[in-house]
Amino acid sequence: MKLWPDQKPYYSANQYFREIFGEKTYKISLDIGCTCPTRDGTKGTGGCTFCSSRGSGDFAIAGPLSIPEKINEAIRMVASKTVSDKYIAYLQSFSNTYGPVEQLVPVYEEILADGRIVGLSIGTRPDCLEDEMIKELSRLSESKPIWVELGLQTIHQKTADLFHRGYELPVFENAVARLNKAGIQVIVHLIVGLMGETYDDFMATVEYTANQPVSGVKLSMLHILKDSLLYKEYQEKPFPLLDEETYVKWVAEAITRLPQEMVVHRVTGDGNRENLAAPKWTINKRHVLNRLHSYMIKHGMYQGQNYK
């Protein structure tokens, strides 16, 4: 049995950021007004079917505020949780490298210029990363850490077509290769319990990710959000969702198949309570985390144990 210094059986984001910045560091979520090629008609409309109307950035600070105002508001929202004055800006809503490089890069620069911001994590798609954009991100990373978060979700094209991902696996691999060459760290998003996927399907995605040159992974249960396309599909033709016990078992096993140096940035997600149709058990994020940790420790499970 292996435990990391923060007493978790995996390499958590909390541990990782403490090693980099010397203390607990919170992410603050910002919306900088981007969209996606699956929303603006380039590759479709409505976005990925599981995505909310806010590009799954329901807690991001948006609206007609300046960048400094958004940062101040985001920090105010988490101020009660931390005594630190170090924050990572997370561009969460939609695809935040989708747009003219000459317009987006100054936004990144303005965010990074704030002394309280110690790093920048950019949520985007692998088909929204021009060479010029990667070049600029590499330049900016010389001053402060930058991570690019890619929504892969699954390696199975049949499933990806169901939720209208809009790109195939080689596009992801190409983007990861170019980001690596530029020295940019990559975090991969995976969804647990996608429609029609089995345990073996999910583990195949996990093992694929484990052997990619990426620095971190985020795991989250499939949420049925009331303002998503998937909600309408679910109402018309309901499909089975994982219960909490099954989710914990799947995620625990998935973690054992990841290399020990890969940071596990998230093991569960919590959607907006008012917008979440199912599964309701995901609302209590702390309870899910505690169950996962207890399950892994009880069964002697830890990250890297079954990594191939």
ZIPE-V811203 format. One record per backbone hydrogen bond with DSSP energy under -0.5 kcal/mol. CO is the residue of the C=O (numbers start at 1). NH is the residue of the N-H. E is the energy in kcal/mol with one decimal. If there is no record, write none. Layout:
# ZIPE-V811203
CO	NH	E
CO	NH	E
This chain:
# ZIPE-V811203
4	7	-2.9
8	4	-3.0
9	303	-2.3
10	12	-1.3
11	264	-3.3
12	16	-2.4
13	17	-3.0
14	18	-1.7
15	19	-1.9
16	20	-1.6
17	21	-3.2
18	22	-1.8
26	88	-2.5
28	90	-3.3
29	61	-2.4
30	32	-0.6
30	92	-1.0
30	93	-0.6
35	95	-1.3
36	39	-1.8
36	40	-2.1
37	43	-3.7
37	44	-0.8
38	47	-2.5
44	41	-2.3
48	51	-1.9
49	230	-3.1
52	55	-1.8
54	57	-1.2
55	94	-1.2
57	60	-1.8
60	62	-0.6
61	31	-2.4
63	65	-1.7
66	70	-2.5
67	71	-2.5
68	72	-2.5
69	73	-2.4
70	74	-2.5
71	75	-2.5
72	76	-2.2
73	77	-1.6
74	78	-0.9
75	78	-0.7
75	79	-1.1
78	81	-2.1
78	82	-0.5
79	82	-0.9
86	26	-1.1
87	89	-0.6
87	118	-2.8
87	119	-0.8
88	28	-2.7
89	91	-0.6
89	121	-3.1
90	30	-2.8
90	92	-1.2
91	123	-2.5
94	96	-0.6
95	98	-1.5
97	99	-1.0
98	35	-0.5
100	103	-1.3
100	104	-2.3
101	105	-2.5
103	107	-0.6
104	107	-0.6
104	108	-2.0
105	109	-2.6
106	110	-2.1
107	111	-2.1
108	112	-2.6
109	113	-1.4
110	114	-0.5
111	114	-1.3
114	117	-1.5
116	87	-2.6
116	118	-0.7
118	145	-0.7
119	89	-2.2
120	122	-0.5
120	147	-2.5
121	91	-2.8
121	123	-0.6
122	149	-3.0
123	96	-2.7
124	151	-1.2
125	128	-1.6
126	129	-0.5
130	134	-2.2
131	135	-2.3
132	136	-2.0
133	137	-2.4
134	138	-2.2
135	139	-1.8
136	140	-2.5
137	141	-2.0
139	142	-1.3
140	143	-1.6
140	144	-1.4
145	120	-2.2
146	185	-1.0
147	122	-3.0
147	149	-0.5
148	150	-0.6
148	187	-2.5
149	124	-2.9
150	152	-1.4
150	189	-2.8
152	154	-2.3
153	191	-1.2
155	157	-0.7
156	159	-0.5
156	160	-2.4
157	161	-2.6
158	162	-1.2
159	163	-1.6
160	165	-2.5
161	164	-0.9
163	49	-1.5
168	171	-1.6
168	172	-1.0
169	173	-2.2
170	174	-2.3
171	175	-2.1
172	176	-2.5
173	177	-2.1
174	178	-2.2
175	179	-2.5
176	180	-2.5
177	181	-2.1
178	182	-1.3
179	184	-2.8
180	183	-1.6
185	148	-2.6
186	215	-1.7
186	216	-1.7
187	150	-2.8
188	218	-2.9
189	152	-0.8
189	153	-3.5
190	220	-1.4
191	194	-0.5
192	222	-1.8
194	197	-2.4
198	202	-2.3
199	203	-2.5
200	204	-1.9
201	205	-1.6
202	206	-2.3
203	207	-2.7
204	208	-1.9
205	209	-2.4
206	210	-2.5
207	211	-0.8
208	211	-0.9
209	212	-1.8
212	214	-2.3
215	263	-2.8
216	188	-2.2
217	265	-2.2
217	266	-0.9
218	190	-2.9
220	192	-3.1
223	225	-0.8
224	277	-3.0
224	278	-1.2
225	228	-2.0
228	231	-0.5
228	232	-0.8
229	233	-1.6
230	234	-2.8
231	235	-2.2
232	236	-2.1
233	237	-2.7
243	247	-2.5
244	248	-2.5
245	249	-1.9
246	250	-2.7
247	251	-2.8
248	252	-2.5
249	253	-2.1
250	254	-2.5
251	255	-2.5
252	256	-1.5
253	257	-0.8
254	257	-1.1
255	258	-1.6
255	304	-1.1
256	306	-2.9
259	262	-1.7
261	263	-0.5
263	217	-2.4
263	265	-1.1
264	13	-1.1
266	219	-2.5
272	275	-0.8
272	276	-1.5
275	226	-3.3
275	277	-0.6
278	224	-3.4
279	282	-1.4
280	283	-1.8
281	284	-0.8
283	285	-1.7
284	288	-1.8
285	289	-2.4
286	290	-2.4
287	291	-2.3
288	292	-2.4
289	293	-2.5
290	294	-2.5
291	295	-2.5
292	296	-2.5
293	297	-2.4
294	298	-2.7
295	299	-1.9
296	301	-3.4
297	300	-1.2
302	305	-1.8
304	307	-1.2
